[in-house]
Amino acid sequence: MEIPDFATSHAGNPRALVGADDEGLVLDAVVDELGRRGVTVQRLPTGAWPEVARRVGEAVAAGEADLGVLACWTGTGTSIMANKVPGVRAALCWEPWIAEGARRWNDANVLVLSLQRTEPEVAREIVAAWLAVGEPDADEAANIAEIAAYESRREPG
């Protein structure tokens, strides 16, 4: 599975790579809301959730995408897999206030949703809340840096 090329469509807008293991109204709502808010969106083809989550996580960690959005039946599998990629801070969010806090206090760079439990309109609200946070809370910088420090100490493999 290749990552779509954002180079020709970036034009200064944030870039989001979206992936899921199934299609549906939730993912359609997410892609639509990202686009409405000026985010350049690329959508991976559906595939096995570990592979989709790994590809989105790797793209975000490598700077090929500024943000990632993942979805699977519960959201837990894609969240777990994405968080295995160093540099990824994936947050499973089921309400807008959780998404806002994940960006503000944890600098979450991958948003994860449940395809089964998230209504399309709630998914739109979650995306809006997540994008509304410009910069993470400066008071949390040391905590966020601690995550990166821990990742750099871990043994590969």
N, CA, C and O atoms as a GROMACS GRO file, in nm:
protein
  628
    1MET      N    1   0.085  -0.117   0.000
    1MET     CA    2   0.000   0.000   0.000
    1MET      C    3   0.089   0.123   0.000
    1MET      O    4   0.170   0.143   0.091
    2GLU      N    5   0.075   0.204  -0.101
    2GLU     CA    6   0.156   0.325  -0.112
    2GLU      C    7   0.084   0.443  -0.053
    2GLU      O    8  -0.039   0.448  -0.052
    3ILE      N    9   0.161   0.540  -0.004
    3ILE     CA   10   0.104   0.663   0.049
    3ILE      C   11   0.080   0.757  -0.068
    3ILE      O   12   0.169   0.776  -0.151
    4PRO      N   13  -0.038   0.817  -0.076
    4PRO     CA   14  -0.064   0.913  -0.183
    4PRO      C   15   0.034   1.030  -0.178
    4PRO      O   16   0.084   1.066  -0.071
    5ASP      N   17   0.061   1.088  -0.292
    5ASP     CA   18   0.154   1.200  -0.302
    5ASP      C   19   0.080   1.330  -0.278
    5ASP      O   20  -0.010   1.367  -0.354
    6PHE      N   21   0.116   1.400  -0.172
    6PHE     CA   22   0.056   1.528  -0.139
    6PHE      C   23   0.124   1.644  -0.210
    6PHE      O   24   0.070   1.755  -0.210
    7ALA      N   25   0.238   1.622  -0.270
    7ALA     CA   26   0.322   1.731  -0.320
    7ALA      C   27   0.247   1.828  -0.411
    7ALA      O   28   0.267   1.949  -0.401
    8THR      N   29   0.162   1.778  -0.496
    8THR     CA   30   0.096   1.866  -0.592
    8THR      C   31  -0.028   1.935  -0.535
    8THR      O   32  -0.075   2.033  -0.592
    9SER      N   33  -0.081   1.886  -0.422
    9SER     CA   34  -0.206   1.943  -0.373
    9SER      C   35  -0.193   2.014  -0.238
    9SER      O   36  -0.293   2.062  -0.185
   10HIS      N   37  -0.075   2.022  -0.182
   10HIS     CA   38  -0.058   2.076  -0.047
   10HIS      C   39  -0.094   2.224  -0.038
   10HIS      O   40  -0.179   2.260   0.044
   11ALA      N   41  -0.035   2.307  -0.116
   11ALA     CA   42  -0.066   2.450  -0.124
   11ALA      C   43  -0.079   2.518   0.013
   11ALA      O   44  -0.164   2.605   0.030
   12GLY      N   45   0.003   2.479   0.109
   12GLY     CA   46   0.004   2.545   0.239
   12GLY      C   47  -0.100   2.496   0.337
   12GLY      O   48  -0.096   2.535   0.453
   13ASN      N   49  -0.194   2.412   0.295
   13ASN     CA   50  -0.294   2.359   0.386
   13ASN      C   51  -0.238   2.240   0.463
   13ASN      O   52  -0.150   2.170   0.413
   14PRO      N   53  -0.289   2.216   0.584
   14PRO     CA   54  -0.248   2.093   0.653
   14PRO      C   55  -0.288   1.972   0.568
   14PRO      O   56  -0.388   1.974   0.498
   15ARG      N   57  -0.207   1.868   0.577
   15ARG     CA   58  -0.232   1.746   0.500
   15ARG      C   59  -0.272   1.635   0.596
   15ARG      O   60  -0.206   1.612   0.697
   16ALA      N   61  -0.381   1.566   0.565
   16ALA     CA   62  -0.427   1.454   0.647
   16ALA      C   63  -0.435   1.329   0.562
   16ALA      O   64  -0.488   1.331   0.451
   17LEU      N   65  -0.383   1.220   0.615
   17LEU     CA   66  -0.397   1.090   0.553
   17LEU      C   67  -0.501   1.014   0.634
   17LEU      O   68  -0.488   1.001   0.756
   18VAL      N   69  -0.603   0.964   0.566
   18VAL     CA   70  -0.716   0.897   0.630
   18VAL      C   71  -0.717   0.751   0.588
   18VAL      O   72  -0.703   0.720   0.470
   19GLY      N   73  -0.735   0.663   0.685
   19GLY     CA   74  -0.740   0.521   0.654
   19GLY      C   75  -0.834   0.446   0.745
   19GLY      O   76  -0.855   0.483   0.861
   20ALA      N   77  -0.891   0.339   0.692
   20ALA     CA   78  -0.982   0.255   0.769
   20ALA      C   79  -0.986   0.116   0.709
   20ALA      O   80  -0.940   0.093   0.596
   21ASP      N   81  -1.040   0.023   0.786
   21ASP     CA   82  -1.051  -0.113   0.735
   21ASP      C   83  -1.186  -0.139   0.669
   21ASP      O   84  -1.213  -0.250   0.623
   22ASP      N   85  -1.272  -0.036   0.665
   22ASP     CA   86  -1.402  -0.050   0.602
   22ASP      C   87  -1.451   0.087   0.558
   22ASP      O   88  -1.407   0.189   0.612
   23GLU      N   89  -1.540   0.090   0.462
   23GLU     CA   90  -1.600   0.214   0.415
   23GLU      C   91  -1.723   0.245   0.500
   23GLU      O   92  -1.764   0.163   0.582
   24GLY      N   93  -1.780   0.363   0.481
   24GLY     CA   94  -1.904   0.392   0.550
   24GLY      C   95  -1.927   0.540   0.568
   24GLY      O   96  -1.844   0.623   0.531
   25LEU      N   97  -2.041   0.571   0.626
   25LEU     CA   98  -2.083   0.710   0.643
   25LEU      C   99  -1.993   0.786   0.739
   25LEU      O  100  -1.974   0.907   0.722
   26VAL      N  101  -1.938   0.719   0.839
   26VAL     CA  102  -1.850   0.786   0.936
   26VAL      C  103  -1.726   0.837   0.864
   26VAL      O  104  -1.688   0.954   0.879
   27LEU      N  105  -1.662   0.753   0.787
   27LEU     CA  106  -1.542   0.794   0.716
   27LEU      C  107  -1.573   0.901   0.612
   27LEU      O  108  -1.495   0.995   0.594
   28ASP      N  109  -1.686   0.889   0.544
   28ASP     CA  110  -1.727   0.993   0.448
   28ASP      C  111  -1.743   1.127   0.519
   28ASP      O  112  -1.700   1.230   0.467
   29ALA      N  113  -1.805   1.126   0.637
   29ALA     CA  114  -1.825   1.250   0.713
   29ALA      C  115  -1.692   1.310   0.756
   29ALA      O  116  -1.674   1.432   0.751
   30VAL      N  117  -1.598   1.226   0.797
   30VAL     CA  118  -1.466   1.273   0.839
   30VAL      C  119  -1.393   1.339   0.722
   30VAL      O  120  -1.340   1.450   0.736
   31VAL      N  121  -1.390   1.273   0.609
   31VAL     CA  122  -1.322   1.328   0.491
   31VAL      C  123  -1.388   1.460   0.450
   31VAL      O  124  -1.318   1.556   0.418
   32ASP      N  125  -1.518   1.464   0.450
   32ASP     CA  126  -1.589   1.586   0.414
   32ASP      C  127  -1.557   1.700   0.511
   32ASP      O  128  -1.531   1.813   0.468
   33GLU      N  129  -1.560   1.671   0.641
   33GLU     CA  130  -1.534   1.776   0.740
   33GLU      C  131  -1.391   1.826   0.733
   33GLU      O  132  -1.367   1.946   0.745
   34LEU      N  133  -1.296   1.737   0.714
   34LEU     CA  134  -1.157   1.780   0.698
   34LEU      C  135  -1.146   1.875   0.579
   34LEU      O  136  -1.084   1.981   0.589
   35GLY      N  137  -1.204   1.838   0.466
   35GLY     CA  138  -1.200   1.921   0.347
   35GLY      C  139  -1.267   2.056   0.368
   35GLY      O  140  -1.216   2.159   0.323
   36ARG      N  141  -1.382   2.056   0.436
   36ARG     CA  142  -1.453   2.181   0.464
   36ARG      C  143  -1.369   2.276   0.548
   36ARG      O  144  -1.386   2.398   0.540
   37ARG      N  145  -1.279   2.222   0.627
   37ARG     CA  146  -1.196   2.302   0.715
   37ARG      C  147  -1.059   2.332   0.655
   37ARG      O  148  -0.967   2.374   0.727
   38GLY      N  149  -1.045   2.311   0.525
   38GLY     CA  150  -0.923   2.351   0.455
   38GLY      C  151  -0.808   2.252   0.463
   38GLY      O  152  -0.695   2.287   0.430
   39VAL      N  153  -0.835   2.131   0.504
   39VAL     CA  154  -0.731   2.029   0.513
   39VAL      C  155  -0.725   1.955   0.379
   39VAL      O  156  -0.828   1.916   0.325
   40THR      N  157  -0.605   1.937   0.327
   40THR     CA  158  -0.586   1.857   0.207
   40THR      C  159  -0.591   1.710   0.249
   40THR      O  160  -0.510   1.666   0.331
   41VAL      N  161  -0.685   1.637   0.195
   41VAL     CA  162  -0.711   1.500   0.240
   41VAL      C  163  -0.672   1.399   0.133
   41VAL      O  164  -0.704   1.415   0.015
   42GLN      N  165  -0.603   1.298   0.176
   42GLN     CA  166  -0.577   1.180   0.094
   42GLN      C  167  -0.632   1.061   0.172
   42GLN      O  168  -0.615   1.052   0.293
   43ARG      N  169  -0.697   0.972   0.100
   43ARG     CA  170  -0.760   0.856   0.164
   43ARG      C  171  -0.696   0.729   0.111
   43ARG      O  172  -0.690   0.706  -0.010
   44LEU      N  173  -0.647   0.648   0.203
   44LEU     CA  174  -0.592   0.519   0.164
   44LEU      C  175  -0.706   0.425   0.125
   44LEU      O  176  -0.817   0.438   0.175
   45PRO      N  177  -0.678   0.330   0.037
   45PRO     CA  178  -0.780   0.228   0.012
   45PRO      C  179  -0.800   0.146   0.139
   45PRO      O  180  -0.708   0.131   0.219
   46THR      N  181  -0.919   0.093   0.158
   46THR     CA  182  -0.943   0.009   0.275
   46THR      C  183  -0.852  -0.114   0.270
   46THR      O  184  -0.815  -0.161   0.162
   47GLY      N  185  -0.820  -0.163   0.387
   47GLY     CA  186  -0.734  -0.280   0.397
   47GLY      C  187  -0.737  -0.332   0.539
   47GLY      O  188  -0.813  -0.283   0.623
   48ALA      N  189  -0.655  -0.429   0.566
   48ALA     CA  190  -0.647  -0.485   0.701
   48ALA      C  191  -0.606  -0.374   0.798
   48ALA      O  192  -0.515  -0.297   0.769
   49TRP      N  193  -0.674  -0.366   0.912
   49TRP     CA  194  -0.652  -0.254   1.003
   49TRP      C  195  -0.507  -0.239   1.050
   49TRP      O  196  -0.463  -0.126   1.066
   50PRO      N  197  -0.430  -0.347   1.072
   50PRO     CA  198  -0.290  -0.322   1.113
   50PRO      C  199  -0.209  -0.252   1.004
   50PRO      O  200  -0.128  -0.163   1.034
   51GLU      N  201  -0.230  -0.292   0.881
   51GLU     CA  202  -0.154  -0.233   0.770
   51GLU      C  203  -0.196  -0.087   0.748
   51GLU      O  204  -0.110  -0.001   0.730
   52VAL      N  205  -0.325  -0.061   0.750
   52VAL     CA  206  -0.372   0.076   0.730
   52VAL      C  207  -0.319   0.167   0.841
   52VAL      O  208  -0.271   0.277   0.814
   53ALA      N  209  -0.328   0.121   0.965
   53ALA     CA  210  -0.281   0.201   1.079
   53ALA      C  211  -0.130   0.225   1.072
   53ALA      O  212  -0.082   0.335   1.101
   54ARG      N  213  -0.056   0.122   1.034
   54ARG     CA  214   0.090   0.138   1.022
   54ARG      C  215   0.124   0.240   0.915
   54ARG      O  216   0.210   0.326   0.936
   55ARG      N  217   0.057   0.233   0.800
   55ARG     CA  218   0.088   0.326   0.690
   55ARG      C  219   0.054   0.470   0.729
   55ARG      O  220   0.132   0.561   0.700
   56VAL      N  221  -0.060   0.491   0.793
   56VAL     CA  222  -0.094   0.627   0.836
   56VAL      C  223   0.006   0.675   0.940
   56VAL      O  224   0.054   0.788   0.932
   57GLY      N  225   0.036   0.591   1.037
   57GLY     CA  226   0.133   0.629   1.140
   57GLY      C  227   0.269   0.663   1.082
   57GLY      O  228   0.329   0.764   1.119
   58GLU      N  229   0.317   0.581   0.991
   58GLU     CA  230   0.448   0.606   0.929
   58GLU      C  231   0.446   0.736   0.848
   58GLU      O  232   0.545   0.809   0.849
   59ALA      N  233   0.338   0.764   0.780
   59ALA     CA  234   0.330   0.887   0.700
   59ALA      C  235   0.334   1.010   0.790
   59ALA      O  236   0.401   1.108   0.759
   60VAL      N  237   0.263   1.005   0.902
   60VAL     CA  238   0.264   1.117   0.996
   60VAL      C  239   0.402   1.132   1.059
   60VAL      O  240   0.455   1.242   1.067
   61ALA      N  241   0.459   1.023   1.104
   61ALA     CA  242   0.591   1.028   1.169
   61ALA      C  243   0.699   1.078   1.074
   61ALA      O  244   0.792   1.146   1.117
   62ALA      N  245   0.688   1.046   0.946
   62ALA     CA  246   0.788   1.087   0.847
   62ALA      C  247   0.762   1.228   0.793
   62ALA      O  248   0.842   1.279   0.715
   63GLY      N  249   0.652   1.291   0.834
   63GLY     CA  250   0.621   1.424   0.784
   63GLY      C  251   0.558   1.424   0.646
   63GLY      O  252   0.543   1.530   0.585
   64GLU      N  253   0.521   1.306   0.596
   64GLU     CA  254   0.454   1.298   0.466
   64GLU      C  255   0.308   1.342   0.478
   64GLU      O  256   0.244   1.376   0.378
   65ALA      N  257   0.256   1.341   0.599
   65ALA     CA  258   0.123   1.394   0.630
   65ALA      C  259   0.138   1.469   0.762
   65ALA      O  260   0.216   1.429   0.848
   66ASP      N  261   0.063   1.576   0.778
   66ASP     CA  262   0.068   1.652   0.903
   66ASP      C  263  -0.017   1.588   1.011
   66ASP      O  264   0.014   1.596   1.130
   67LEU      N  265  -0.124   1.524   0.969
   67LEU     CA  266  -0.220   1.462   1.060
   67LEU      C  267  -0.264   1.330   1.001
   67LEU      O  268  -0.256   1.309   0.880
   68GLY      N  269  -0.312   1.241   1.086
   68GLY     CA  270  -0.370   1.117   1.040
   68GLY      C  271  -0.505   1.097   1.106
   68GLY      O  272  -0.529   1.143   1.218
   69VAL      N  273  -0.592   1.029   1.035
   69VAL     CA  274  -0.721   0.987   1.091
   69VAL      C  275  -0.739   0.841   1.057
   69VAL      O  276  -0.723   0.800   0.942
   70LEU      N  277  -0.772   0.763   1.158
   70LEU     CA  278  -0.792   0.620   1.142
   70LEU      C  279  -0.927   0.579   1.197
   70LEU      O  280  -0.982   0.645   1.285
   71ALA      N  281  -0.980   0.470   1.144
   71ALA     CA  282  -1.103   0.415   1.197
   71ALA      C  283  -1.105   0.265   1.173
   71ALA      O  284  -1.059   0.216   1.070
   72CYS      N  285  -1.159   0.194   1.269
   72CYS     CA  286  -1.190   0.053   1.256
   72CYS      C  287  -1.314   0.027   1.340
   72CYS      O  288  -1.370   0.121   1.397
   73TRP      N  289  -1.358  -0.097   1.348
   73TRP     CA  290  -1.484  -0.128   1.415
   73TRP      C  291  -1.494  -0.063   1.553
   73TRP      O  292  -1.590   0.009   1.581
   74THR      N  293  -1.395  -0.087   1.639
   74THR     CA  294  -1.396  -0.025   1.773
   74THR      C  295  -1.304   0.096   1.781
   74THR      O  296  -1.324   0.182   1.867
   75GLY      N  297  -1.205   0.103   1.695
   75GLY     CA  298  -1.104   0.208   1.702
   75GLY      C  299  -0.982   0.166   1.783
   75GLY      O  300  -0.877   0.229   1.773
   76THR      N  301  -0.995   0.061   1.863
   76THR     CA  302  -0.883   0.023   1.949
   76THR      C  303  -0.768  -0.039   1.871
   76THR      O  304  -0.652  -0.008   1.898
   77GLY      N  305  -0.798  -0.125   1.775
   77GLY     CA  306  -0.691  -0.191   1.701
   77GLY      C  307  -0.605  -0.093   1.624
   77GLY      O  308  -0.482  -0.100   1.630
   78THR      N  309  -0.669   0.000   1.552
   78THR     CA  310  -0.592   0.098   1.476
   78THR      C  311  -0.516   0.192   1.569
   78THR      O  312  -0.405   0.234   1.537
   79SER      N  313  -0.574   0.223   1.683
   79SER     CA  314  -0.505   0.308   1.781
   79SER      C  315  -0.380   0.240   1.834
   79SER      O  316  -0.273   0.300   1.841
   80ILE      N  317  -0.394   0.114   1.871
   80ILE     CA  318  -0.279   0.039   1.923
   80ILE      C  319  -0.169   0.031   1.819
   80ILE      O  320  -0.053   0.058   1.849
   81MET      N  321  -0.206  -0.006   1.697
   81MET     CA  322  -0.104  -0.022   1.592
   81MET      C  323  -0.036   0.110   1.558
   81MET      O  324   0.086   0.115   1.546
   82ALA      N  325  -0.113   0.215   1.543
   82ALA     CA  326  -0.053   0.345   1.510
   82ALA      C  327   0.043   0.391   1.618
   82ALA      O  328   0.148   0.449   1.588
   83ASN      N  329   0.009   0.365   1.743
   83ASN     CA  330   0.096   0.406   1.853
   83ASN      C  331   0.224   0.325   1.864
   83ASN      O  332   0.312   0.359   1.943
   84LYS      N  333   0.238   0.220   1.786
   84LYS     CA  334   0.364   0.145   1.781
   84LYS      C  335   0.468   0.218   1.696
   84LYS      O  336   0.588   0.188   1.704
   85VAL      N  337   0.423   0.313   1.615
   85VAL     CA  338   0.514   0.389   1.529
   85VAL      C  339   0.572   0.504   1.610
   85VAL      O  340   0.497   0.590   1.656
   86PRO      N  341   0.705   0.508   1.630
   86PRO     CA  342   0.765   0.619   1.704
   86PRO      C  343   0.728   0.754   1.643
   86PRO      O  344   0.734   0.773   1.522
   87GLY      N  345   0.690   0.846   1.729
   87GLY     CA  346   0.651   0.979   1.684
   87GLY      C  347   0.501   0.996   1.668
   87GLY      O  348   0.453   1.108   1.647
   88VAL      N  349   0.428   0.888   1.677
   88VAL     CA  350   0.283   0.895   1.665
   88VAL      C  351   0.221   0.904   1.804
   88VAL      O  352   0.261   0.833   1.896
   89ARG      N  353   0.124   0.991   1.815
   89ARG     CA  354   0.044   1.003   1.936
   89ARG      C  355  -0.102   0.993   1.893
   89ARG      O  356  -0.170   1.093   1.873
   90ALA      N  357  -0.148   0.868   1.878
   90ALA     CA  358  -0.284   0.841   1.832
   90ALA      C  359  -0.380   0.840   1.950
   90ALA      O  360  -0.350   0.781   2.054
   91ALA      N  361  -0.494   0.904   1.932
   91ALA     CA  362  -0.593   0.913   2.039
   91ALA      C  363  -0.729   0.866   1.989
   91ALA      O  364  -0.782   0.918   1.891
   92LEU      N  365  -0.784   0.768   2.058
   92LEU     CA  366  -0.918   0.718   2.030
   92LEU      C  367  -1.017   0.814   2.096
   92LEU      O  368  -1.019   0.828   2.218
   93CYS      N  369  -1.099   0.878   2.015
   93CYS     CA  370  -1.190   0.981   2.065
   93CYS      C  371  -1.334   0.947   2.028
   93CYS      O  372  -1.363   0.908   1.915
   94TRP      N  373  -1.422   0.962   2.124
   94TRP     CA  374  -1.563   0.932   2.100
   94TRP      C  375  -1.653   1.052   2.126
   94TRP      O  376  -1.774   1.045   2.104
   95GLU      N  377  -1.596   1.160   2.174
   95GLU     CA  378  -1.670   1.284   2.193
   95GLU      C  379  -1.578   1.401   2.160
   95GLU      O  380  -1.456   1.389   2.172
   96PRO      N  381  -1.635   1.514   2.119
   96PRO     CA  382  -1.553   1.629   2.081
   96PRO      C  383  -1.458   1.677   2.191
   96PRO      O  384  -1.344   1.712   2.162
   97TRP      N  385  -1.502   1.680   2.315
   97TRP     CA  386  -1.416   1.730   2.422
   97TRP      C  387  -1.292   1.642   2.441
   97TRP      O  388  -1.188   1.692   2.483
   98ILE      N  389  -1.304   1.514   2.412
   98ILE     CA  390  -1.187   1.425   2.422
   98ILE      C  391  -1.088   1.457   2.311
   98ILE      O  392  -0.967   1.460   2.334
   99ALA      N  393  -1.139   1.481   2.190
   99ALA     CA  394  -1.052   1.516   2.078
   99ALA      C  395  -0.980   1.648   2.104
   99ALA      O  396  -0.860   1.660   2.076
  100GLU      N  397  -1.052   1.744   2.157
  100GLU     CA  398  -0.989   1.873   2.190
  100GLU      C  399  -0.879   1.854   2.294
  100GLU      O  400  -0.769   1.907   2.278
  101GLY      N  401  -0.906   1.779   2.398
  101GLY     CA  402  -0.806   1.755   2.501
  101GLY      C  403  -0.687   1.676   2.449
  101GLY      O  404  -0.573   1.701   2.489
  102ALA      N  405  -0.712   1.581   2.360
  102ALA     CA  406  -0.603   1.502   2.303
  102ALA      C  407  -0.506   1.589   2.224
  102ALA      O  408  -0.385   1.565   2.228
  103ARG      N  409  -0.558   1.689   2.154
  103ARG     CA  410  -0.470   1.782   2.081
  103ARG      C  411  -0.404   1.881   2.177
  103ARG      O  412  -0.284   1.906   2.168
  104ARG      N  413  -0.483   1.935   2.268
  104ARG     CA  414  -0.434   2.041   2.357
  104ARG      C  415  -0.330   1.989   2.456
  104ARG      O  416  -0.226   2.052   2.474
  105TRP      N  417  -0.356   1.876   2.519
  105TRP     CA  418  -0.270   1.830   2.629
  105TRP      C  419  -0.175   1.717   2.591
  105TRP      O  420  -0.078   1.691   2.662
  106ASN      N  421  -0.204   1.649   2.479
  106ASN     CA  422  -0.119   1.536   2.439
  106ASN      C  423  -0.057   1.553   2.301
  106ASN      O  424   0.020   1.467   2.258
  107ASP      N  425  -0.089   1.662   2.231
  107ASP     CA  426  -0.041   1.688   2.096
  107ASP      C  427  -0.068   1.568   2.004
  107ASP      O  428   0.019   1.528   1.926
  108ALA      N  429  -0.188   1.510   2.015
  108ALA     CA  430  -0.225   1.396   1.932
  108ALA      C  431  -0.215   1.434   1.784
  108ALA      O  432  -0.270   1.535   1.740
  109ASN      N  433  -0.144   1.351   1.710
  109ASN     CA  434  -0.129   1.378   1.567
  109ASN      C  435  -0.205   1.278   1.480
  109ASN      O  436  -0.206   1.289   1.358
  110VAL      N  437  -0.267   1.180   1.544
  110VAL     CA  438  -0.354   1.086   1.475
  110VAL      C  439  -0.483   1.073   1.555
  110VAL      O  440  -0.482   1.039   1.674
  111LEU      N  441  -0.593   1.101   1.490
  111LEU     CA  442  -0.726   1.088   1.549
  111LEU      C  443  -0.781   0.951   1.511
  111LEU      O  444  -0.773   0.910   1.396
  112VAL      N  445  -0.837   0.881   1.609
  112VAL     CA  446  -0.892   0.748   1.584
  112VAL      C  447  -1.039   0.745   1.626
  112VAL      O  448  -1.076   0.796   1.732
  113LEU      N  449  -1.121   0.685   1.541
  113LEU     CA  450  -1.264   0.675   1.566
  113LEU      C  451  -1.313   0.532   1.551
  113LEU      O  452  -1.251   0.451   1.482
  114SER      N  453  -1.423   0.501   1.616
  114SER     CA  454  -1.491   0.373   1.601
  114SER      C  455  -1.593   0.384   1.489
  114SER      O  456  -1.677   0.474   1.490
  115LEU      N  457  -1.585   0.294   1.393
  115LEU     CA  458  -1.684   0.292   1.285
  115LEU      C  459  -1.820   0.243   1.337
  115LEU      O  460  -1.924   0.279   1.281
  116GLN      N  461  -1.819   0.164   1.440
  116GLN     CA  462  -1.943   0.107   1.493
  116GLN      C  463  -2.017   0.202   1.586
  116GLN      O  464  -2.140   0.207   1.582
  117ARG      N  465  -1.946   0.276   1.670
  117ARG     CA  466  -2.010   0.353   1.776
  117ARG      C  467  -2.015   0.504   1.752
  117ARG      O  468  -2.070   0.577   1.834
  118THR      N  469  -1.961   0.551   1.640
  118THR     CA  470  -1.959   0.695   1.614
  118THR      C  471  -2.060   0.728   1.506
  118THR      O  472  -2.054   0.674   1.395
  119GLU      N  473  -2.153   0.816   1.537
  119GLU     CA  474  -2.248   0.864   1.437
  119GLU      C  475  -2.178   0.964   1.346
  119GLU      O  476  -2.089   1.036   1.392
  120PRO      N  477  -2.215   0.971   1.219
  120PRO     CA  478  -2.149   1.063   1.126
  120PRO      C  479  -2.147   1.209   1.176
  120PRO      O  480  -2.045   1.276   1.162
  121GLU      N  481  -2.257   1.258   1.231
  121GLU     CA  482  -2.260   1.396   1.278
  121GLU      C  483  -2.164   1.417   1.396
  121GLU      O  484  -2.100   1.521   1.407
  122VAL      N  485  -2.155   1.319   1.484
  122VAL     CA  486  -2.061   1.326   1.596
  122VAL      C  487  -1.918   1.322   1.543
  122VAL      O  488  -1.830   1.391   1.595
  123ALA      N  489  -1.894   1.241   1.441
  123ALA     CA  490  -1.760   1.236   1.380
  123ALA      C  491  -1.720   1.374   1.328
  123ALA      O  492  -1.605   1.415   1.343
  124ARG      N  493  -1.813   1.445   1.267
  124ARG     CA  494  -1.786   1.581   1.219
  124ARG      C  495  -1.749   1.672   1.336
  124ARG      O  496  -1.654   1.750   1.328
  125GLU      N  497  -1.824   1.662   1.445
  125GLU     CA  498  -1.798   1.745   1.563
  125GLU      C  499  -1.662   1.711   1.625
  125GLU      O  500  -1.591   1.800   1.672
  126ILE      N  501  -1.628   1.584   1.625
  126ILE     CA  502  -1.499   1.542   1.680
  126ILE      C  503  -1.386   1.601   1.596
  126ILE      O  504  -1.290   1.655   1.651
  127VAL      N  505  -1.396   1.590   1.464
  127VAL     CA  506  -1.294   1.646   1.375
  127VAL      C  507  -1.283   1.797   1.396
  127VAL      O  508  -1.172   1.850   1.404
  128ALA      N  509  -1.396   1.865   1.404
  128ALA     CA  510  -1.395   2.011   1.423
  128ALA      C  511  -1.326   2.048   1.554
  128ALA      O  512  -1.246   2.142   1.556
  129ALA      N  513  -1.356   1.977   1.661
  129ALA     CA  514  -1.293   2.006   1.791
  129ALA      C  515  -1.144   1.978   1.786
  129ALA      O  516  -1.065   2.054   1.842
  130TRP      N  517  -1.105   1.870   1.720
  130TRP     CA  518  -0.964   1.831   1.710
  130TRP      C  519  -0.885   1.936   1.633
  130TRP      O  520  -0.773   1.972   1.671
  131LEU      N  521  -0.944   1.985   1.524
  131LEU     CA  522  -0.875   2.085   1.442
  131LEU      C  523  -0.877   2.224   1.502
  131LEU      O  524  -0.795   2.308   1.467
  132ALA      N  525  -0.970   2.250   1.592
  132ALA     CA  526  -0.983   2.384   1.651
  132ALA      C  527  -0.866   2.421   1.740
  132ALA      O  528  -0.841   2.539   1.765
  133VAL      N  529  -0.793   2.321   1.788
  133VAL     CA  530  -0.678   2.347   1.875
  133VAL      C  531  -0.558   2.378   1.787
  133VAL      O  532  -0.513   2.293   1.710
  134GLY      N  533  -0.507   2.500   1.798
  134GLY     CA  534  -0.392   2.540   1.717
  134GLY      C  535  -0.264   2.475   1.765
  134GLY      O  536  -0.207   2.390   1.697
  135GLU      N  537  -0.219   2.515   1.879
  135GLU     CA  538  -0.095   2.464   1.936
  135GLU      C  539  -0.127   2.391   2.067
  135GLU      O  540  -0.222   2.427   2.137
  136PRO      N  541  -0.047   2.291   2.101
  136PRO     CA  542  -0.068   2.225   2.229
  136PRO      C  543  -0.042   2.322   2.345
  136PRO      O  544   0.031   2.421   2.329
  137ASP      N  545  -0.099   2.294   2.457
  137ASP     CA  546  -0.081   2.373   2.579
  137ASP      C  547   0.068   2.374   2.616
  137ASP      O  548   0.128   2.269   2.636
  138ALA      N  549   0.125   2.492   2.624
  138ALA     CA  550   0.269   2.504   2.655
  138ALA      C  551   0.303   2.441   2.789
  138ALA      O  552   0.416   2.395   2.808
  139ASP      N  553   0.209   2.438   2.882
  139ASP     CA  554   0.233   2.376   3.013
  139ASP      C  555   0.253   2.225   3.002
  139ASP      O  556   0.303   2.163   3.096
  140GLU      N  557   0.214   2.166   2.890
  140GLU     CA  558   0.228   2.021   2.870
  140GLU      C  559   0.352   1.984   2.790
  140GLU      O  560   0.375   1.866   2.766
  141ALA      N  561   0.430   2.080   2.748
  141ALA     CA  562   0.546   2.054   2.661
  141ALA      C  563   0.642   1.951   2.721
  141ALA      O  564   0.690   1.864   2.650
  142ALA      N  565   0.669   1.961   2.849
  142ALA     CA  566   0.761   1.866   2.913
  142ALA      C  567   0.702   1.725   2.911
  142ALA      O  568   0.775   1.628   2.890
  143ASN      N  569   0.573   1.713   2.933
  143ASN     CA  570   0.510   1.580   2.931
  143ASN      C  571   0.513   1.520   2.791
  143ASN      O  572   0.540   1.401   2.774
  144ILE      N  573   0.484   1.602   2.692
  144ILE     CA  574   0.488   1.554   2.554
  144ILE      C  575   0.630   1.515   2.515
  144ILE      O  576   0.650   1.415   2.447
  145ALA      N  577   0.728   1.594   2.556
  145ALA     CA  578   0.868   1.563   2.528
  145ALA      C  579   0.911   1.433   2.595
  145ALA      O  580   0.995   1.360   2.542
  146GLU      N  581   0.853   1.403   2.710
  146GLU     CA  582   0.887   1.279   2.779
  146GLU      C  583   0.848   1.156   2.697
  146GLU      O  584   0.916   1.053   2.704
  147ILE      N  585   0.741   1.167   2.621
  147ILE     CA  586   0.702   1.056   2.534
  147ILE      C  587   0.810   1.030   2.430
  147ILE      O  588   0.852   0.916   2.410
  148ALA      N  589   0.856   1.136   2.364
  148ALA     CA  590   0.961   1.122   2.262
  148ALA      C  591   1.090   1.070   2.324
  148ALA      O  592   1.160   0.988   2.263
  149ALA      N  593   1.122   1.115   2.442
  149ALA     CA  594   1.244   1.068   2.509
  149ALA      C  595   1.234   0.920   2.539
  149ALA      O  596   1.331   0.846   2.522
  150TYR      N  597   1.120   0.876   2.583
  150TYR     CA  598   1.102   0.734   2.611
  150TYR      C  599   1.113   0.652   2.483
  150TYR      O  600   1.177   0.547   2.482
  151GLU      N  601   1.051   0.699   2.375
  151GLU     CA  602   1.060   0.627   2.248
  151GLU      C  603   1.204   0.612   2.201
  151GLU      O  604   1.240   0.508   2.147
  152SER      N  605   1.284   0.714   2.222
  152SER     CA  606   1.423   0.709   2.176
  152SER      C  607   1.508   0.613   2.260
  152SER      O  608   1.614   0.571   2.214
  153ARG      N  609   1.464   0.578   2.380
  153ARG     CA  610   1.539   0.484   2.466
  153ARG      C  611   1.501   0.340   2.442
  153ARG      O  612   1.574   0.250   2.481
  154ARG      N  613   1.386   0.316   2.379
  154ARG     CA  614   1.338   0.180   2.360
  154ARG      C  615   1.428   0.104   2.263
  154ARG      O  616   1.483   0.160   2.169
  155GLU      N  617   1.441  -0.025   2.288
  155GLU     CA  618   1.516  -0.112   2.200
  155GLU      C  619   1.432  -0.140   2.074
  155GLU      O  620   1.313  -0.167   2.085
  156PRO      N  621   1.493  -0.132   1.957
  156PRO     CA  622   1.416  -0.163   1.834
  156PRO      C  623   1.373  -0.309   1.833
  156PRO      O  624   1.434  -0.396   1.895
  157GLY      N  625   1.263  -0.331   1.760
  157GLY     CA  626   1.220  -0.469   1.736
  157GLY      C  627   1.124  -0.514   1.834
  157GLY      O  628   1.078  -0.628   1.827
   0.00000   0.00000   0.00000
